[in-house]
Amino acid sequence: MISAQEQALRNLKLSNGMTWKALAKALGITERSILSYVAAPGTKGYREMPAEVWHKLENISGHELDRNNAGLYFPKKKVISISSQKGGVGKTSLVAIIASIFANMGYRVLVIDMDPQGNLTEQYYREDQDFPSEILADPDGDEFSPGPAHVWNMFQSNVPVNPLQISDNLYLVGSSLDLADIQLGDPESVISNFNESINTLQEDFDLVILDTLPSFGNALAAAHRSADWLVIPTELARFSKKGITYQLRTAMNTKNVFNTDLTLLGIVVNKITYTSRKDNELLRIQENYRELLEEQYGDLMLSPALKLATSIVESQAIGVPLIEYAPKSETTLQFTQLSQEILRRIKVEEEGIHG
């Protein structure tokens, strides 16, 4: 697990497009000192960062920093729906990566694959592997036979669901193409059944993350009915921008129908391409759409925006989480920052409600 001091230093380095040498100069310390602060705790080169360096970091960052690795905030409302009614925006990758980061932080995390394509479920297995019997009891059979960890069970009345443990702190309720038939069921019953099931499941977890399908129907309505928080990923492109509008309309309609407290946490910009990383300059067309989104949604834009990265595709190809495949990469750091920002916003919302 990355230390609090390493995270703070890497966050500042990333947000300002600095080299370690430039950051050391800004803090008035040597580059060698910085490298000792970002070394792994317990190794020969590791050193605790002095209080005066923490103070300098906070002055440059403009806010107080968390110096305690164990200082986790546990939300009262736990269910996060990652939703977009535009396919191809990286929704499933986002769910898989932030779930592994939350689990690595120490949260007990449940991810639920609600898309019949089952891409989230596939991310935890190699291409040549079949789904385990916990998800598909008889993958070669003529009849669909869901295992105890298949999301199909959540849409049925009084059918138990037993999430499949993927790794320490991370559990999965998986999906397959058979889930498409849920769209043909009676909306009232399947949405109600899912809500009852998720209310039971969430008692055993600190965070529950829903990976939804991009089209409207029973499954998406069930996700919005049961979620506490909504995060919308998007690309900086014309049709993705429209997808935000459609998604917000759909989610808020469901919220009104069922009288829930579903709250939009923010919008995540994904798959950006830098022309100058030092100056944070994007492709001109992407920069135009970023300005439009910032003008329209303001503080609802989550930070940081996520760059297009081959390391995500590579880690998925071998079924290894990004944080294990490239733990010190800029991409992993960006997703870690985003995970922290999601938790920070939940905390602000809950303290505003309950404080």
N, C-alpha and C positions, 0 to 999 in steps of 0.2 A: 504494500500500500504506500502511495506517495506521501511524504511527510508534509505537514502544514507549511513549514518554511520553504520547502522546495516548490510547493504549489503556488505560494505567494510570489516567489521570485520568477517562476515561469509565467505566471499570469501577467506580471508587469512587463516582462521581456516581450511577450506575445502582443499585448495590447499597444505597446509603443514601437513595435518593429525593431527592437534593439538587438545588438549582439551582447554576449556575456561581457565583453570588454567595455562596451558603452554603458551597460547597466552598472558595472563595477565603478566606473568613473562617476556616474550619477549618484551613487551611494557613498562615494568617498572611501572605497575599500579596494583591495586588490582582486584581480580576476581569480587568483588562486583561492582566496577566501570564499568567493561565490561558489566555486566548484566544490569546496568542502561542505558548503551548506546544502547543496543539491545532491550530495552523495547519499547512498542508501543508509539509513540508520543501522548502527551495529557494525558497519564496515570500517576499515582502518582509516579511510580518508574523511569520515563524517565528523562534522563539528556542529554543536548547537549554535544557532544564530543569536548573537548578543541582543539585548533589549534596545540598544541605540540603533542597531541596524533595522530592527522592527519599526522603530519610530520613524526612521527615514523612509522606509517603505510605505508606511501609512501616510506620511506627508505627501509623497509623490503620487500615491494612489488616490488620495483625497477622502479616504474613509478608513474606519477601523477594520483590522484584519483578524481573522480567527487564528489564534496561535495554538489551539488545542486540537490534536488529531481526533480525540474522542468526543468533541463538542458537537454531537449530531442533534439535529432538530427532528423530532418524530411527529409528523403531521397528525392532526385529529381526523381530518378528511384525507383519505389515502388513495382514492381511485383517480388515475390520470388517463384520459383518453387522448391518444395521438391520432388526429384525424385530418384527412384532406380528401375532398371530392375531386381531386386531380391526381391521376396515377403518375408514377415515375418521379415523385418529388423526394424520394428517399425516406419515406415514413417508416418502413419496416426496419431499415438499417438504423435509423434514429432510435427506435424502440429497443432493439437488441443492444446497441452500444451503451445507451444511458442506463439500461437495466443492469448491465454488467458493472458499470461504474458505481451505481448505487449499492449493489451487492458487495463490491470491493470496499466501499466505505464502511460497511458494517450493517446495512439495512437488510432485513429479510424481505426479498422481492419476489412477487408473482407477476409473470407476464402471461397475457391471454391473447392467443392468436384468433382473431375473429374474421379473418379473411379466408374464403374457401380455397384460394391459391396456396395457402399454407406456407408462404415464403419465410415467415418468422420461424415456424417450426423447423423448416429445412436448414436454417442457419446454424442449428445446433448439431447438425450431422453432416458427414461428408456426402458427396454426390453419389457415391456407390453404396450408401447405407440405406436400408429400409427404415421406416418409422418403427419404433419399438412397440411391443404389444400393449403397453400402457396407453398408447394413442390409437393404434389400429390393432384390434385384437386378432384379426385374420386378414392381413393385407392382400393375400392371394385368393381370398374367398369370393364367391359370386355375390354375396350379400354384404352390405355395409355392416360392420360390427365394431362400434366405437369402443375403445378401451376406457378405463376409468379416468384417464387424463385428457380425454377429447372434449373440446368445447361444446360439441353437440349435446352432451349431457346437461349443460347449464341451461339449455332452452326447454328441457323436459321437466315435468312436474315430479318433485320428490325423488330425483335420481342423484345419488351421491357423486361427487367429483373429487378425485384424489390427484392433485398436481404432481407432476413428475419432477424430481430433483435433478437439476442440470449440473450444478456445482454448489460450493458453499454459499448459502444464503440466496441462491437463485432457483426458482421453480417455474415450471411451464405447464400451461393448459394449451394443448396443441390443436391443430386444425387440419383438414384435408378437403378435397373437392366435394365430398359428400355434404359439407355444410351448406352448399348452395340451396339445398331443398328447404332450409329454414326460411328462406325468403318467401316460400309458398304457404307457410303456416299461418294460423290465426294470429294477427299482430298482438292482440290484447294478451293472449295466453303466453306466447313465447317471450314477449318483452317482460311480462310479470315474472315468469319462471326464471329468466336470466337475472333479474334484479334480486330475487330471493336468494338465488345461488351465490351471487357475488357478495351479498350481505353476510352470508355464512362464511364464505372463504376469507374475506378480508380480516376477519377476527384473528387469523393466524399469521398475518403479514403486516409489515410496516408500510409497504408501498405496493400498489397494484397498478400495472400499466397495460392498457388495452391497445392492441394494434388492430385498427379497424379497416374495413374494406372501403374502396373509394366511391362506391355507388350507394344510393339511398335504398333503404329497405328495412326489414325487420332487425337485422343484425346491427346496422348503424344506429337505428332508433334505440335499440336495447343498450348500446354502449353509452349513448348520450343520456338515456334515462337513468343509468346507474352511476355515471361518472360524477366526481366532484369538481374536477379540473379539466380544462380543454387546452391542448397545445396544437397549433396548426403549422405544419411545415410547408414551405413553399420554395419554389425556385424564382429567380429574377427573370421572369418571362411572361408574355402576354396571357397565355391560357392558365398558367399557375396563379396569376393574380386574380383571375376570375374564380378560380377554385376556392380562394379564401372567402370571397363573397358568398358563394353557394354553400360552403361549409358553415359559415356563421349563421346563415339563414336557416339551414336545416337544424343545427344544434339549438338555436334559440326557439324555434318552433316546438321542438321536442321538450325543451325546458318549460315552455309555457303550458303545453298540453298536460304535462305530468307535475307541474308546479314544483320543480326541483331547484336546488341551489347551484346548478352547473355554472362555473365561472371561467371565463377565458383568461388563462394565465399569460398567453402571448403567442406571437407568431415567430417561427424559426426560419430564417433564410438559409437555404441549403444549396450546395453545389456551386459556390461562387468560384470565379477564376480571376486571380490577380494578374494585372499587367505590371504592377510594381508592389512587391510585398512590403518594402520599406515604407512607402507612402500610402499603403492600403488602397491603392488604385485598382479599380475593376475594369473589365471590358466595358466599353462605352454604353452598350445597350443594357448591361446589367446595372451600371451606375444610374442610368435613367430610371429603371424600374425600382431601384432601391430608394431613390429620392421620392418617387411617387408613393411607395409604401410608407415611408417615414412621414410624409406629409399627411397621409390618410389615417395611419394607425398610431403614430407618435410613440408614446411610452409602452405600447403593447408589443413593440418590436423587441424580441429577446436578443440578448448579446451573449456570446459573439455569433456572427454569421459563420457558417461552416463551409470551408473550402472543399472543392472537388479533390479527392485523394485516391490514388491507386492502392494505398495500404488497406483501405476498407474492402475493396474487391478482393485483394490478395488474402486477407484474413478470412473472408467469407468462403473463399474457394477451398480452404483447408479446414474449415470448421473451428477456427480458433478465435476467441474474442479479440477485438482490436487492442484492448488494454494489455493483453498478453503478447500479441504479435508485434506491436510497436508501442511499448509503454511510455517512452520518452519523446514520442513524435509530436509535432505541432498539432496534428489532427487529433490525437488522443487528448492533448491538453485542451483543445477547443471544446471537445465533447465534455470534458471534466468541468470546464468553466460553465458550460451550458447547464449541466446537471446541478451544479451549485446554485446557479441563478434560478432555476426552477424551484429548488427548495427554499431559496431566499424569498421568492415571491409568495409561495404558499405560506411561509411564516408570517410575512407582512399582512397577508389577507386574513389569516387566522387570528393574529393578534389584534387586528382591527375589528374583527367580529367578536372575539371573546375577551379582549383586554378591557 
